[in-house]
Amino acid sequence: QLLNEKIEFLKDPSFDQIMDILLEKVDDTLLDGRKNSLHLQNTKCYAIRNFVAVQLDLARQTYEELIGNVEETGAREIAEHFHNNSSVRLSFSQARGFHYTFVTRQAESVTIPRHFLEVFRNRTTVTFNSRQVIACNDRLEQVVAEMFLASDVIVCDMIDDMQPMISVLYYAMDALSSIDFLCALATYSELRDT
């Protein structure tokens, strides 16, 4: 009886209304399990679907152009200063943004051209940057902040739209926890022959 009541409650049309609001504006296609820093940033930047907000779409276009510029700059500088050495690559981290990484066994003795700044060495890598890449990082930071602000406005509007239906989610959690508890009891009784 309890189980039937819980299952019946899960047929509430409010669930479909909440899903419609989410599906209309949220794009989950980038949620594919990759965990590198740039992909995680892109997942946040593209969480809202295209054509939901003009300001967000324009900021994304600028973001994509800046990513292309920094990649071109990286390829050009690696070719010019390191003769396309495969051990040198353009990397990205949340803390530093785009920067160069040189993987080598002689990190302490390898010479980095004077053109580059912010040189840090550890046992097997040397990280460094250039003025052009730093400038791109600064502009990227601004554009990402714009995208996050525009996305935040959309998310707040979605929350306002879903607010009257939020109570069904509490009932859903109650139903799921009850079903989980009953399944656990059934599994235990089956395994222990009780």
C-alpha positions in Angstrom: 0.0 0.0 0.0 2.7 2.5 1.0 4.7 1.7 -2.1 1.6 2.2 -4.3 1.0 5.6 -2.7 4.6 6.7 -3.3 4.5 5.5 -6.9 1.2 7.2 -7.6 2.6 10.5 -6.3 5.4 10.3 -8.8 2.8 10.8 -11.6 2.3 14.4 -10.5 2.3 16.7 -13.7 4.6 19.2 -11.9 7.6 16.9 -12.6 6.9 17.3 -16.4 6.6 21.1 -16.0 9.9 21.3 -14.1 11.6 19.1 -16.8 10.1 21.3 -19.6 11.6 24.4 -17.9 15.0 22.8 -17.6 15.0 21.3 -21.1 14.0 24.6 -22.7 17.0 26.4 -21.3 19.7 23.9 -20.1 22.1 22.2 -22.4 23.6 19.1 -20.9 25.4 17.8 -24.0 28.9 18.7 -22.6 28.4 16.5 -19.5 30.5 13.6 -20.8 32.8 12.8 -17.8 35.9 14.6 -19.1 37.6 16.4 -16.2 40.3 18.6 -17.7 40.1 22.3 -16.6 39.2 23.8 -20.0 36.4 21.3 -20.5 35.0 22.0 -17.1 35.1 25.7 -17.8 33.4 25.2 -21.2 30.7 23.0 -19.5 29.8 26.0 -17.3 30.0 28.5 -20.1 27.7 26.5 -22.4 25.3 25.2 -19.7 22.5 27.4 -21.1 21.3 26.6 -24.6 22.1 28.9 -27.5 19.5 31.5 -28.5 18.1 31.9 -25.0 19.9 35.3 -24.4 21.5 37.5 -27.0 24.1 38.9 -24.6 25.2 35.3 -23.7 25.4 34.3 -27.3 27.6 37.4 -28.1 29.8 36.7 -25.2 30.2 33.1 -26.3 31.2 34.2 -29.8 33.9 36.5 -28.3 35.0 33.6 -26.1 35.4 31.3 -29.1 37.4 33.9 -31.0 39.7 34.4 -28.0 40.2 30.7 -27.6 41.1 30.5 -31.3 43.5 33.5 -30.9 45.3 32.0 -28.0 45.7 28.7 -29.8 47.1 30.4 -32.8 49.4 32.5 -30.7 50.6 29.3 -28.9 51.2 27.4 -32.1 53.1 30.4 -33.5 55.3 31.0 -30.5 56.1 27.3 -30.1 57.1 27.1 -33.7 59.2 30.3 -33.5 61.0 29.8 -30.2 61.0 26.0 -29.8 61.0 24.8 -33.4 57.8 22.8 -32.8 59.3 20.7 -30.1 56.6 18.2 -29.2 57.6 18.5 -25.5 56.3 22.1 -25.4 52.6 22.6 -25.5 49.9 25.2 -24.6 48.1 24.1 -21.5 45.2 25.4 -19.4 44.4 25.4 -15.7 41.9 27.2 -13.6 44.6 28.9 -11.6 46.8 30.1 -14.4 44.6 30.2 -17.5 46.5 29.4 -20.7 50.3 28.9 -20.3 53.1 26.8 -21.8 54.3 23.5 -20.4 57.7 22.0 -21.3 58.0 18.4 -20.2 61.7 17.5 -19.8 64.0 15.4 -17.6 66.3 18.5 -17.3 63.8 21.0 -16.0 66.5 22.7 -13.9 68.9 23.2 -16.8 66.7 23.7 -19.8 66.9 27.3 -21.2 63.7 29.1 -21.8 64.0 32.1 -24.3 64.0 35.5 -22.7 60.7 36.3 -24.6 58.8 34.3 -22.0 57.8 35.3 -18.5 56.6 33.7 -15.2 59.0 30.7 -15.5 58.4 28.0 -12.9 60.4 24.8 -12.7 59.8 21.5 -10.9 61.4 18.1 -11.4 60.0 17.2 -14.8 58.2 20.3 -16.1 58.8 24.0 -16.8 55.8 26.3 -17.1 56.0 29.8 -18.5 54.0 32.4 -20.3 54.2 35.2 -22.9 52.8 38.7 -23.0 50.4 37.7 -25.8 49.0 34.7 -23.9 48.7 36.7 -20.7 46.7 39.4 -22.6 44.4 36.7 -24.0 44.0 35.3 -20.5 42.9 38.7 -19.1 40.4 39.2 -21.9 39.1 35.6 -21.5 38.6 36.1 -17.8 36.4 39.2 -18.5 34.3 37.3 -21.1 33.9 34.3 -18.9 32.7 36.6 -16.1 30.2 38.1 -18.5 28.9 34.6 -19.5 28.5 33.6 -15.9 26.6 36.7 -15.1 24.3 36.3 -18.1 23.8 32.6 -17.2 23.1 33.4 -13.6 20.2 35.7 -14.7 18.7 32.9 -16.7 19.1 30.4 -13.9 17.4 32.8 -11.4 14.5 33.2 -13.8 14.2 29.4 -14.1 14.2 29.0 -10.3 11.5 31.6 -10.1 9.4 29.7 -12.6 10.0 26.4 -10.7 9.4 27.8 -7.2 5.7 27.0 -7.0 6.4 23.4 -8.0 9.4 22.8 -5.8 7.4 20.9 -3.1 7.1 17.9 -5.5 10.8 17.4 -5.4 10.7 16.9 -1.6 7.9 14.4 -2.0 10.0 12.7 -4.8 13.0 12.4 -2.4 10.7 10.9 0.2 9.3 8.4 -2.3 12.7 7.4 -3.5 14.1 7.0 0.0 11.1 4.8 1.0 11.5 2.7 -2.2 15.3 2.4 -1.5 14.6 1.3 2.1 12.1 -1.3 1.0 14.5 -2.6 -1.6 17.3 -2.8 0.9 15.0 -4.8 3.3 14.0 -7.1 0.5 17.6 -7.7 -0.6 18.7 -8.3 3.1 15.8 -10.8 3.6 16.7 -12.6 0.4 20.4 -12.9 1.2 19.9 -13.8 4.9 16.9 -16.1 4.3 14.8 -14.2 6.8 
